Amino acid sequence: MKIMHVSLGLPPLRTGGLTKYSVDLMLEQKQQSHEVVLVYPGHTTWPRITRVERCEDYEGIEVYEIVNPLPVPLLGGIRRPHAFMKESPREPFQLFLQQLQPDVIHFHTFMGVHKELLEAAKAVGIRMVYTTHDYFGICPKVNLLDQAGQVCRNFRQGLGCVSCNEHGYSLAMIYMMQSRVYSRFKNSYMVKQLRRRVRSRSVSMDAQSGISTRFGYQDHPLASAYLELRAYYMDMFHLMDRLHFNSSVSRDEYGKHGLTHGDVVTIRHRDITDQRRLKLFLEDQPLRITYLGPVDHYKGFGLLKRSLDQLLVQSTEAWHLHIYGNDVVPTNWDKAKYTFHGKYHYSELNTILEQTDLLIVPSVWKETFGFVGLEGLAHAVPMVVSRYAGCKDLIQDGITGWICEPHEMSLVQHLDTIVKNRDLLRKMNRRMLAMEIDFTMSTHAMDITDWYSNAYEEVLL
């Protein structure tokens, strides 16, 4: 089978779970003797004529760059909606696809992708699928959180999007981040400082929701533009033959928007292996609690901190929180209770999880999956997982993990029960050892490749 993937690009320029999964899936499919091609939104030129150019191969995978794609906002938000749905001639895409002749196109994102690419694929009869790594297309800020940091349940006919995106990246910033110069200097000190300054201008996730512009709630001119933008991406979703929901969480959220033509298939990556061991939970030492990820609101770190502060008030049991993932370490935290270890390399994860008694995944956004939960499971580390985290699909509540509500009362209750009874952790660890689960990417790649064919057969029926 000839499989064309559309993703954000390749490391080291592009990182994160979406890139990790798409690259690992491509490499595994290549190893299983499929022809694999990557297409990604690349840099801009002047004049801005959209075309597809061949790049250097990546470990045997053909790579093509869309030159002059639509802007790629990443997590920066969208301030000028019309720039993200500009028309492009269909002919260059159709000619490219006729020459390439893929059997299926697997989209991992619509960022930077013109709708005309999908229309060209439909015109030449190529089936298309989409993996729901996030909520881009439904939510310009990707994570479905409103300006107050709550799950967005009503975007108020575009007015909510105006409020959330008013401090988003400028188009100049986005195009700079898509440039080849930026790819060379992304990790330099100056560029890192620039990114920090841009992020610092964003509205605090704890601020009250509102529109701080000269326009009122009922007459803001951008509101209708955000409605058009959502309609643009809804058309793209409906052009897909099948949606790959990587969890029941993403299936349910997409379903609220009428996007139900898909199947839930949990995901993997190539570095996960079965490392499950019998663990000791020593009574005479503080309970070792671990948080892996950025110290950000949407990941639930604030929720975890507030819950542990409350636990200090109502329990005398000894515990210590180890935080991995950020390079900025606060100086005013209680070092007897909290240790910031900074960023970690994946090669260190085995050691980190061996030294963990309880892993917390406290997501407050509707996280479509969450590799952290899968990694905890692969090490048989007992976990408390938010109901909003897609990785909850892999555990049975109270049997092979604990599922909590994404609020303080629920998390405090779970933590209070666990820190007072180490035997609960021992039993949980033993049940996790007995789970029948395949962690291999090779099996997952075969499942996905079979799903391409099955999904197509269902469409024909």
N, C-alpha and C positions, 0 to 999 in steps of 0.2 A: 504494500500500500504506500502511496505517496502522500505524506501528511505535511501540510503547511500550517505552521503556528504563527499567530500574530500576538506579539508580546511587547513589553516596554523596551527590551534590549538585553544586553549582556552585562555581566559583572566585568570590571569593578564599577562601571558608571551606574548601572542599575542594580539595586540590592533589594532585600525584603522577601517576604514569603511568596509573592506572585512570581518574581524573577526566579527564585530558587526552585519553585515547583515546575515552572515551564521549562527551564533549562534541564533539570533532572529528568523530566518526562521525555524531552527530545533526545537526550543522550541514551536513555533506556530503549526508546523506540528504535533509534539508530542501531543499537547493539542487537536488537531483535530483528535486524535485516530489513527494516522499513526505510524508504527514502524520506528524509526529513529536511524541511526547509523552514527557516525563520525569517519573518518580515517584521520590521519594527519602525516606528516613527523616528526619523532622524533630524538632521540639521536643516536650517533654512538658508536660502540664498536670495539674491536679487538679480533678475526679476523672480518672483515667487511662482514658478511654474512647477506643478506637482509632477514628479516622475519617480520611477522605481529603479534603483541602481544596485548592481551586484557588489558585495563587499568580500573581504577575506573570509574564508570558511572558518568555522569554529568547531574543532574536534570532529571533522567529517560532516558537519552540518552546513548546508548551503545557507548563506546569509544575504538578505537583501534589505536595503534601507529605503524607506519612503522619504524622498527629499522634498522639503516644503510641505510637511504634513500639517494637520490642524495643531493648534497649541497643545502641549502636554502639561497640565497643571499639577500633576502629582497630588500632594495633599494640600496644595496652596490655595485652593478655591478658585472661583471664576468670577471676575469682576465685569467682564464685557462678553455677555453670552453670545452675541451675534458673531464674534470672532471664532467661536468654536463650532459653527455650523455653516461655514462658507462653502459654497458649491465648488466642485472641481470637475473637469471633464472626465467622463466615464471611460473614454477610449483607451488612455494609457493603462488603466487597470485591467480592462478587458483583454488588451493585447498581451499584457504580462501574464495573465492567468491562462490564456490560450496557449502561450508558449510553455509555461510551467506545467500545466495540466495536473494539478493535484487532485486526489480523490476526495479529500476532505480538508476544510480549513477550520482550525481550532483557534478561536479567539480567546485570549486571556484578559483582554481589556479593549475598550473602545477609545481610550485616550489617544489623541492624535490621528484617529482613523476617520477618513471621509466616508460618508454613507455610500458614495458612488463605488467604493471598492466592494461593498456587500452587494449592491445592485448589479455590478459587473459579474460577480460570482454567480448570482442567481440567474443572470441572463445566459451564462454558458453551462448551467446545470451542475454546479459544484455544491455539494452539501456543506453546511456550516453548523458548528456547535460553539457554545460559549461557556466558559467556566466562571462562576460567580465568586471571584476572589474578594470583591468589595461591592459597594453600591454606586459606583460611578455610572452616570446615565440616569439614575434615579435621584441621586444627591450630588450636587457639584462639589461638596466638601468630602465626599467619598464615604464617610462613616455614619451618616444618618443621625448625627447629633445636632441639636439646635444651638443657638448662641448661648443658652443657659446651661449647656452640657447635658441636656436631657434627650432621650430618644425622640426624634421628630415624628409626631403623629399627625401634624397638619401644617403643611408648608404655606398655608394661607394664600393660595393662588399666586405663588411666586413672591409674595412679600416676605415670607420667612427666608427665602434664598437671598433676597437683597440684604437682609439683616446679617445673615451668616457670612456672606461673601464680600462685605464692603471693605474689609482689610486684606483681601486676597492678593496674590502676586499680580503685579502689573504685567502686561503683555511683553514689555521690554525685558523684564526679569525672566519670564518663561522662555522667551526666545534665546536669551543668554544661556539659560540652563540646558537648552537643546543644542547649543553650539559645540563644535569640535574643540574650541579653546577651553570651554568649561570642562569637557570630559578629561582634558589633560591636567587641569588644575583643581579638580573638584575637592581633593583632600588637602589642599594647601592651607596654611594658616589664614591667609587673607580671605579666601573663599568661605572657610568655616565661620569666620567672624561676620562676614556679610550675611550668611544664612541666619546666624543668631540674631542679628539686628532686625532682619525682616520678620523673623518669628516673634520677636519681642513687641512688634507693632500690632500683632493680632489681638483681637478682643479676648479678654480672659474668659475661660470657659465657665467661670463662676459668676460672671457679670449677668445682669438682668437682660433678658432679650428685648431688643428694640432696634429702631432704625435711626441712627444718628446722622441724618442728612437733612437737607433743607426741604425735602418733600414729605408730605403726610402719608399716613398708612394707606389711604384710599387712592392716591394719584401718583404713586411712584412710577416713573416711566419704565424702569427695568423689570417690574413685576411681570408684565406680559412677555418680555424677552425670555425670562426664565421658564415661563410656560411653553414657549416655542422650543426652547432648548430641551426640555424634558420630552416633548412630543417628537423631536428629532431623534433622540436616543430610543424612545419607545418604538419608533419605526424600525430601528436597527435590531432591537431585541426580537421584534416580530418577524424579521427576515431570517432569524436563526431556525434551523430545522429542529434543534433540540438544545435545551439548556442543561448544563452539568452543575447541579447544586452540590457544593462540597460539604453541606450539612443540612440538617432539618431547619436550622435557624435561617440560613439564606433562602431555602425553599419557601418558608413561611413569609418572609419579608417580600420576596419577589412576587409571591402569590397575591399579596395585597394590591399589587398593581396589575393584576390580570396576567402575569407571566407564569403560567403553570405548565407549559409544555416542556417538562424536563424530568430528570431523575436525580436522586441523591446517591452520590458515590464519594465516600470519604477519601481524602488524599494522603499522600506520603511524600517523602523525599529520600534521596539516595543514601544519605548519611545515617539514617535511623537503622539501628540493628537491635536485636533482642538482647538487652543487658540486664534482664531481671534477675535479682538475687534476693536471698533471704536477708532482711535487715534487722539490726539491733536498735532498739529504742530505749536508751539507758535512762533509768529513773533519776539518777544522781546528777544529770546534766540538763541544762536548759534545752527545751524543745527547739530544734533547729528548723525555723520556718524560712522558706526561700521564695523570693519574687524575681522572675526573669522578664525583663522588658524595659521599655522606656518609662521614666517617671512622669507619666502623662495622665491627664484626667481620663481620656477615653479608654485607656488600658485598666483603669480602676485602681491606680496606686493611691490616689487620695482617699478612696473608699476604704482600702486596706489600712492606711495610716490612721484614719479616724476610728476604725473598728478596733485596732490594737490599742489605741489610746483609751477607749472605753473598757477594753479588757483589763487594762492596768488598774482601773478603778474597782472592778468587781471581782478580780481574781488575784491570788498571791502566787499562782503557779509560775515557774520560771520558763521563759522563752527568749529567743533572740531572732530578729529578722535580718536575713542577709539579702541585700539588694544588688542585682547584677543588671547592667544594661546602659547606664548613663555615665558620661565622662565628667559631669559636674556633680561634685560632692558637697552637700550642705554642711556648714560648719557649726550649726547650732542645735544639732540633734543629740539625743541621749546615746552616747556611745556604748553604754551598758546594755542597750536594747536594740540598737540599729547599727549595722555596718554596711557602708556603701563600698562595693568592690569595683565599681566602674565597669567599663565595657569588657566583655569576655569574648574569647575566640571559641568557635564551636568545638575545637579539640579539647577545651577545658571542661566541657559539659559533663563528661563522665565523672570527673572528680567532684564537680559541684553537686551533682545529684546523688553521688555516693555519700556526701556529707549533709544530705537533706533528710529531715524527718517528715516534713509536710510542705507540699508545694501549693501555692495559691495562684489561681487564675481568676482574678476578680473583675473581668471586663464589664464596663458599663455601656459599651456600644454593642450592637448586634454583630458580634465578631463572626465572620462567615466560617472560620475554622479555628485556627490557633495551634501552630506546631508545638508550642510549649506543652500543651496537654498531652499530645502524642508522645513527646519525648519523656515526660514524667511516667507515662504508662509503660514505655519501653524499658524503664529502669525500676518498675514496680514501686514507685514512690507514691504513697498516699496523697491524694489531692482534694482540695476544695475548689470547685469550679463554678463560676457564675452560670446561671441559666441562660445568659446572653452569649455564652461562648459556644461556638459550633462544635468544639471538641467534646462537649458533654455527650454527644451521640455515642461515644466509645465506652462510656461507663454506665453502670447501673447505680442509681442513687442509693447510698447506704450499703451497697454490696461491694463494688469495686471503685468507689469514690463517693464524694459528697457533692451534691448540687445545691447551691444556695441561691437565694434571690439577690439581685444586685443592689442591696441596700444594707445599712449598718446593722439593723436589728437581726437580720438573718445571719450575716457573716459573724457577728459577735456570738450569737448562740452556738453556731458550729464550732468556732474557735474555743469557746469556753468549755464545751463538752469534750473536745479532743485533748486540750492541754491537761485536763484533769484525769485522763484515762489513757495511758500509753498502750494499754492492751487493745484498744480499738484500732490503733495503728498497726499493731502486730497482726491482728486478724485481717485487716484490709490488705496488708502486704502479702499475706499467704493467699488470699483470694485472687489478687492480681497475678501471682505466680501461676495460678491454675487456669487463667484465661486462655482460650484458644484464639489467637490473633496473629495474622501474618503482617509483619512490619516491612516486608521487602518491596522495593520500588519495582522490581521486575514483575511481580504478580500484578501490582496495580497498573503498570503500563499495559500488560496484556488485557486486563479488565477494561481499561479505557479504549484500547484499540478495538476490542470486541463490541464495546458500547457504540462506537462510531457506526459499525455495520448494523447493529440492532436498532439504533435510533433511526437510521435511514430506512430500514425495512418497515418500521412503524409509520413513518411519514408516507410511504408508498401505499400502505394499507388504508 
